[in-house]
Amino acid sequence: MGPVTLFILFLTISYVSILQINSAIAINPSGFSLKIIHSDSKESPLYPGDHLTPEERLQRLVQQSKDRARYVGLQVSSSNKTTNSINPDAISIPVSYEGVGAFYVAEIGIGTFPPPLQSYEKNYLIVDTGSEIVWTQCAGALIKSKYFHQDKPLYPAGNSRTYEPLLCQGHHPLCFPGRCEAGICTYLASYPSTAFSRGVLAKEKFTVNSDETFDIIMGCGFWQNGFEKQSIGSGSKRGKHDLVTGVLGLGSGPRSLTSQLKISTFSHCLKPYSGFFTVPTTYLRFGSDATIGGGLLGASKTPLVAPPTGLGPYLLNLEGISIMGLRIPFLGKSDFEYDRRTGKGGFFIDSATPITVMHRPQYNKVADTLIAYFYAFDIYWIPLLKHGNFKTCFLILNKEIPYPPMTLHFEGADFVLDKPETIFSIGLLDFCLAIIPSDANVNILGAMQQADKKMLYDTSDLTLSFAAEDC
């Protein structure tokens, strides 16, 4: 008998023993708000510490953006590949896990426990808009298991009064065919990196904001691999606490949090970076909590295009870019269209990408336009002046800088970036265009360029609404 089967039998016995007292009823909330914590906030379990300089913090975000772009590109350039077992020998492509989704974390209460214990277990989950499964590391494997390091005990699923393994004979729609062992549904969350999680699916009660509860089909992970090689589970080596226990999938798949709750609208208002990149926390708002200006008054709206493979961020139809109100020539809709035949191109929106990434040919046209614009004010591009992956940089030279606004012309709506800190990385002696050129044919609107905008997604009508707001 293998370790997977023994683990499943353990959970099955635990489930039968508590079945009579489990009376939880799944209630889908009409709306709720979830506090999310930026990785560079001192509240975050992923906070790198005060020892990093502003430049080091910036380059950390740049690296996250590059990794995230690779992650998104790999998702949308291939079909949604799945396997029929929880074999850990899944596809592995080296990508830093910070690019997979370690930008924000959320505190979630899981389970129901009797006194004198706390009524639920607090867990920090990474917020990933590009994946669907919600999972946390679980205790219970009897012979063999593999976990990344966490300072708190593994989730005691067998002790929770509301824990119910998902039985294959029940034919639950989230129990995919061929994903069963010992009569219980299993899952494999395989990321385009060296990281994956595998285990069993179960219904469990989640608690947000201390008092709002609902039932979710979650993954109970007993074999995790590849996370500790980057930032997850390796904090002890740097004298830091390891508080992250899993992933909160908010993608478009059927097992994501929003899909299960049948909530089609969610919004966020991201705060801009300060000079030292210490970022305050913010909120994801779902359902009736997701509003803009009293019924979208003053908001612009553009179509969303569902992820082409069912995974990853949504596509936007970008038709052009303007600098100081003037369209950049030879840069139009065809430059940002997604090619379904090759899986290349497209202009995606993703709050888990810290800084906007742009395919190099399109980036060069934006950069050339800015170089010509600043040249008219005797502000010159210095080719040898670079900050990591920020390639288009200018000296400040003790003069007032006429920073121009940039407008992204989406289908039916203009997205105006009129605050310099949302377009440029501004230092004491120089400033750079804060867009990362990429040789991979993928374009992503990142969080830095979404700052101080209320962004409302409607996945039922497939629209994105946005409005300027002091976040």
N, C-alpha and C positions, 0 to 999 in steps of 0.2 A: 504493500500500500504506500503510495507516494506522499510527500509532504503536503501537496495541495489538497489531496483527498482527506488526509487527517485533519488539516485545518478546517475544511468545510464540515466534516463530521462534528468537530468541536463546536462550531457555531450553530449547527443544526440542533445539537443537544441543548445548548444554551437557549436557543429559540423556543424549543418545545417546553422547556422548564418555565419560561415566563409568559407563554402564550395566553394563559388564562387571565393574567393581570394586565395585558396590553390592550388598552381600549382607545388608543390614539385615533383620531379621525383627521384625515387630510383636509385642510382648509386652505384654499388658495386666497392669499390676501389681495385686496383690491389695490393696495399701494403700500409701500414702505420705503425707508431710506436706510442705506448701509454706509457706515463710515469706512472710508478706505484711506490707507496710510501710505504716503509716498516713500520710496526706498531711501530718499535723502532727508526724511524727517527724523528728528531725534526720537519720535515715538515709534519708529519702525523697528521691527526685529532685524531688518536688513541694513540698518544704518551703519555706514562704514567707520564711523568715529570722527572725532574732531581733528584728527591729525592730518587729514587730507587738505591740500591747498585748494582754493577755488578752481585753479587750472586742472588739478587732478580730478576734482569732482566733475568738472565739465567733460573731461576726456572719458571718464567712467560712463557718463550718459551717452556720449558719442559711440563708445564701444557697444553699449546696450542697443543703440539704434541700428548699428550695422548688423549685429547678431539677429535682431528682431526682423530686419529686412530679409535676411537669408531665410529665416524661419517662415515668414509669410510667403516668400517666393517659392520655397519648396512645397508649401501646402497647396498653393494655387496652380502649380505647374504640373501636378500629377493628380490622378484620380484618387478618391478616398479609399485607400488600400486598407483592408482589414484581414485578419487571419481568424481561423476558427478555433483557436486555442489560446491559452495564456502562456504560450511558449515565450520565454524571455529573449529568444534569439530574434529580436525584431530589427527592423532597419535602423541603422545608427549612422548619423551624419554629424560630425563634430561641430557643434554650435554651443556657445556659452549659454547656460541655462538662464542667465539674466536676460538674454534676448528672447527666451520663450515666454516670459511673463513675470519677471521679478521686479516689476516697476511699482506696483501697488500691492498691499496686503490688506485683508479684512479679518476682523475678529468675529467668529461665528460660534454660537453655542450649539453643541451637538448632544443629543440623547436625553434621557430622563433617569435620574438616579435617586434612590431613597435617602432620607436623612440618616445620619448627620452629614452626608455628602452634599456638595453643592448640587442643585437640581439639574444642572447640565455641565458638560465639559467645555471649557473655553479652548478654541483652536484658532491659530493664525493660518489662514489659507491665502496662497498667492492668487491674485485676481488675474485671470487670463481670458481675454476676449477672443482669443483665437482657438480655444479648445472647448470641449463640451462637458467632459465628465467632472463631477464634483467628488473628490476623494480625500481621505485622510489615512495616515498610517494606523493600523490596528494591531492590538495584541491578540494572541490566540494560536499562532502556528506552533504545533507541538514538536516538530523535529527540525525543520529547516526554514529559515526566513532570512530576509535581507532588508535592512532599513537604513536610511540616512540618519545621522545623529540628530536627536532632539532632546532638549533638557527635561521636558516633562515626560511622564510615563506615556507609553503608547495608548491609544484610545481603547478602553475596556469594553468593546462591543457586547461581549457576553453578559455584562452586568447591567446594561441599559434596559429599562422596562419597555422602551419603545422600539427596540431594534428587532427587525424582522427580515431575515434573509429572503431573497427573491427566489422562489421555487420555480423550477423550469416547468413543472406540470401546470402552473397557473397561466402559462402563455402570456405573460405580461409584455406589452409592446416594447418595453425597453430591455427585454431579455432577448438579445439577438440570436437567431438560429445558429446552432453549432457552438454556442458559448456556454456550455454546461459541464459541470463535473459533480458527481455524487448528488445529482438532482438539484443543484443550486447554480444560479446564473453567475458567470464570471465575466471579468472585463480585462482588457489590456489597453492602457492609456499610453500610447507610444508617440513620443514627440520626435520631430526631425532633429535629433541630437543624440547624445549618448544616454539620455534619460528616458525611463519608462516606469510605470507603476502597474502592477497586476494584483488581482485579488478577487473578491466576490462582490456582487451587488446586493444591496439591502435597502429596505425602507427605514428611515430614521427621522426623528423630529429635530428640526433646526430652530434655533432661537436667535433673533437679531434684536438689538437695542433692548435687551433684557426681558422684554415682555411680548414681542411679536413672534408667533410660532407657526410653523407649517411643516408638512411632511415632504421629504425629498428621497428619491432613489439615489443613493450615493455609492461610491466605491469604498470598500474596506480593504485597504492595501496591506499586503503582507510580504511583497517582494518589490522593492524600489531599487533602482540602479542608475548611476550616472549623475545624480543630483549633487552629491557631495564633492564632485570634482571641481565644481565652480563655487557658488556662494551658498548653496542650500545644504545645511548640515555640516559645514566646515568651520563654523564660527568658533568652536572650542580651540581650534588651532591658532586662532588670533586673539584668544582671551575674550571672546564674545559669547553671549547666550545664543543658543539655537532654539528659536521658538516656532518656526514654521513647521507645520505638520502635513501639509498637502496643498491641493490646488482647487480653486473655485472656478469651474468652467462657465463662462458667460457667452460662449460662441453661439452659432446658429443651429447646432445639432439638437436632436430630440431629447438628449439627456442633460442639456445645460440647465442651469437654474431658472432662467427666464422661460425656456420652453416648457419645463415641467410645471411651472406656476401659471402657465398660459397668460403671461404678461407680455404684451406686445410693445409697450413703450418704456423707455428708460432714458435718463438724462444725467449729465454731469456738468459741472462748472469748475474747470481746473484753474488753480491759482498760478500766477506767473512765478518764475524763479526769482529769488533775490540775488543780490550780488555774490552771496556766498553759497548759493544753491541749497539753502536749508528751506525745505518746502513744507508749508502747513498742510494739515490733513484736509480732505474734502469728502463729499458724499456722492454715492451713486443713488439715484432716486428712481423708483420703479412704479409703474401703474399710475394711480391717481396722484401720487406724489410728484410725478414728472410733469412739470408745467413750464411754460415760458410766458412771461408778461401777461398773465391773465387771459388765457385762451389764445396764445401765440400772437398776441397783438405786437406789431412791430418786428416780428420774426420773419426771416427768409426761409424758403423751403426748396429743397432739391431732391430729385429721385435718388434712392439707394438701389444698388444692384446687389442681389444676394451673392454670397461667395460662390464662385464658379464650380467648386468641387464640394460645396456644402460645408467647407471648413474655412476658418480664417476670417479676417475682417471683411467689411462690406466695401464694395466698389462705389466710386463717385464718377460722374461724367464731367470731367474737367475739359473745358472748351478753349481755354487760353489764360494768359497771365498778363497783368498790366503792372508797370512801374510808374508811379506818379501820374496815374490816369492814362498812360499811353500803352497800348497793346504792344507786346513784344512780337516783332515780325517773325514769320515762319515758325510760329509755335502755336499750334492749334489742337483741335479735338483729336485728330489722327495720331498725334504724338503721345497721347495718354490713353488710347483705347486698349482694352484687353483683347488679346488674340486667343480665342478659345481653342484654336487648332494647335498652337505651339505652347499655350500656357504662359505667354510672356506679356509684359506691358501692364497697363491698368494703373489707375490712381486710387489707392486704398485709403481708408481712414482708420486709425488705430491709436487709441489712447495709451496703449502699452508700449508704443514706440516713442521714446523721449523726444527725439528731434527729427524733423522731416527729412526723408531720404528721397533723392531724385536721380533717375537714370542720367548718366553723365552727358549725353548729347543735349538733353533738355536743360540740365543744370548749366551747361556752358552758355546756352543762349540767355538764361537769366543772369549769369555772372557777367557776361559781356555787356549786357544792357546796363547793369549797375556800374560797371567800370566806366562806361561812356558817360553816364549820368554824373558821377562824382568828379570825373575829369573836368567838367564844365565849371566846377567850383574849386579847381586846383587841389583836389584831394585825389591822391594817386594810389593805384593798386601796386603793391610791392610783391612781385612774384615769389621772392624768397621768404616773405613774411607769411608763415603758416602757423596755425595752432592745431596740431594733430590732423584731423580730417577736415578741418575748416580751411579751404584752399584759397578763398577770395578775401584778402584782408587789406586794410587801409590804415595808414598812420593818422592819428587825430591832429597832431601839430598845433595844439593850443588854439583851435578855432572852433566856432560853433558849427556843428555838423548838421546839414540839412537832410536828415534822414527821410527818405521818401516812403510813402505807403506802398504796399503791394496788394494787389487784388487778384484773387483766384476766381475766375469766371466759371462757376459750375452751371450746369443746365438749369436755367430759370432763376438763378440766385448768385449774387456776388458776395464772396467771402473776403471782407476787407481787413487786412492787417495794417492797422494805422498806429500801432505802438512800436517804437523802435526795438524794444526788448523781445518782441515776438518775431522779428525778422533778423536781427543782428545779435551776435555775441559781443558785448561792449566791454572793453577793458579800460584801464587808465590811460594807456598810450596808443591803443589801436582798437579797431573793431573789425569783425568778420561777418560775412554772410553765413547765417546759422542754418544752412542746409547742407546735408552730407551728400556729395556725389558718389554714385555707385555704378560699377561696371555691370552689375546684374540689372536686367531690364525689369525693374519694379520701382514704383513710386508710392510713397506713403506719407500722408499728412499726420505728423506727429503731435505729441502733447504740447510741446513748447509753442507751436503755432496755433493751438486751440485755446491757449490761456485767455482768461477773461472773456470767454464766450460761453453762453449756455447752449449746450448741444443736446437736442432731443431726438432720439431714434424712435421711429415707429416701424417695427418689423412686420406689421400686418399690412399697412398701406405702402411699405417700402419707401419711406421718405425720411429725410434728415432736415430738421428745422434748427436754426441757430439765430442767436441775437446777442449783441454786445451786452455785457453785464460785468459789474465789479464783483468778481468772485471772492 
